[in-house]
Amino acid sequence: MLQVTDIQYIRQEVNRKGCSYSDVARRTNVDYRTVKKYADMEEFQPNKKIKKSQPAPVMDPVKDIVDQWLREDLKKKKKYRRTAKRIWQLLVENENFKGSDRTVRAYVAKRKKELLEESNEAALPLEAKPGDAQVDFGEAPFKYMGKVVDLPFLVMSFPSSNAAYVQVFESQNQECFLEGLKRFFHHIGGVPCRIRFDNLTPAVKKILPHGKRILTEGFQQFALHYGFAYEFCNPDSGNEKGHVESKVKYIRNNMFLPERTIYNLEDFNRQLWEECERDHQRQHYEKKIEIAKLHEEERAAFLCLPAKEYTCTRYETVKADKYGFIQIDAKKYSTSPRFASQTVLVGITYNRVDIIDENGEIIVRHERIYGEKMKSMKWQPYLALMAKRPTALKYSTFYEQLPHNWQNYLETCTLEEKKKALQLLSAILKDYDFHKASEALDLAMASGHPSIETIKHAYIQLISGQGDRFTLQMIHSVPELPNVVRGMSQYDTAMFSERGGEYE
C-alpha cells in the first residue's frame, strides 16, 4: 500500500486538478491501475477539480444550466461526474439543444478549467469564505454523575455565515475529536471544503520547521475518508482561528453557564442540535441577514458526504496481565481468564472498549472509563472459572455486586449447589444483567429454597414471556371412607349371604 502522502498527492492530481490517470502514473512512477484505484477509492471523499477548452455562441441559452451541473459534479468523485457527451445528451433531451456534441465538449472543457481556477483562488487565512469551517475544544462546568465536573466541548464554526454547532464529550482524545467532527458533517449533510484547526494532539503528532507537521494516522485516514482540506495555525497563534475562539466563549457563556445538569450525555448532545439551530435564528452581526439563511446558502459549497460513514474506531493489540486485564489510557478492562498473559485485539471508540477474539467476535464490551474510576470488570467470562473454586466467591468483588437475594441464596447452598448456581449465573449474564437473574431467583423461591433446575426453569419462563404461572393448590383434607373390618369372620359372613343364609 502507498504512503498516505502519496495517496493524497494522487487524489489531489486526479480529483482536484483533473489530471489523467496515466499522466499521474507516469509522474509518480506508479502503475496506472494503482493510481485509478486510489483516485476512485470508495472509502474517501475526493475534492473537486477538472479541465479546459473553448466556448461557442450556440451555448449561450444553456450556459447557466451546464455551469450548474459542472458545479454539482465538482463535489463528486471523478468517476461519478457527467461526461461532456452525457451533458450534450441531456441538453438535447431536456432543453431542445441544437448544437453538436463537439460544441458542448469544447465549452465544458473550458468552463471546468475556469471553475478550477476560481476554486483555487488564494484566500487570506482569516478571510470568511463560504464552505470553510474552524474547529476547537472548549471547557465548561457541568453537573454530571452526581457532581460538578469540567467537561470539554467541541465547536465547529462557519465564519462566512456565523453559524456554529457544539457537542460535549468526556475527553479531548482522538476518538472523541473524530466522533465530534463526524457528527457535525452528518448533521449538516455535507463536508466543509477546508477546516482550520489549532495544533490539537488528536490531529498533530509533531510540529516541524517551515510549517510542516507529522499528523496522527487516525486523523489522516479520517481526512482522506471525508475529503476536506485541513490547515493548522502557527504555534501560539490562536488569532488565526479567531472565529471559533469567539464561538467557544459565546457558547460557554450563553449555553453552559451556570452549570447545566447532564443525566444522559447522548440525550444532552441531541438536545444541543436544537439549541444551535435556534441560535441561528438571529441576525448576522454585519450582514444583517438571518444566520440560518446564510448558513443554508453556504451549504451549496460543501462537499458531498461519502457513501459510507466513518466508524471512528481505533484498534490496538494489547497484552493482558495474569488476571486477564488489559490497560488502555491508564485504565484497566477485564477480558477473560483464557486471555491471561495473552495478546488480544481491542476496538476503542469514544464510549466503548471492545475485546475481540481471533474470529473477530466481540467477547466483552465495556463502557469506556473516564474520570476517577480506574477499572471496569465484566464478571461473566470469569464465572466458569469461579464455579470450579466456589469457596473463593465470598472474597471477590463480584460477591459485593450480587443482588441481596443471590447473596442470601448462595449462603444456604451446598458446595455442589454453588458450583451449579455460578454456572447458571454465567449463562444468564451472557445475555442479560443481574436484574433478570434476580427476578428468576425471586420467582423460583416462592415455594422455599429452590434447586438450580427450578431457578433455570423460572429464568426460561421469564425470557419466553410466560412470567409467573398459576400454582395448583392441593386439597389438604382427606375425604372420609367407611370403616373396614378385617378378618376371616367377614369372609364367612359374605359366603353365608351368597348362599341364601345356609351353610353347607
Disulfide bonds with the S-S distance in Angstrom:
none
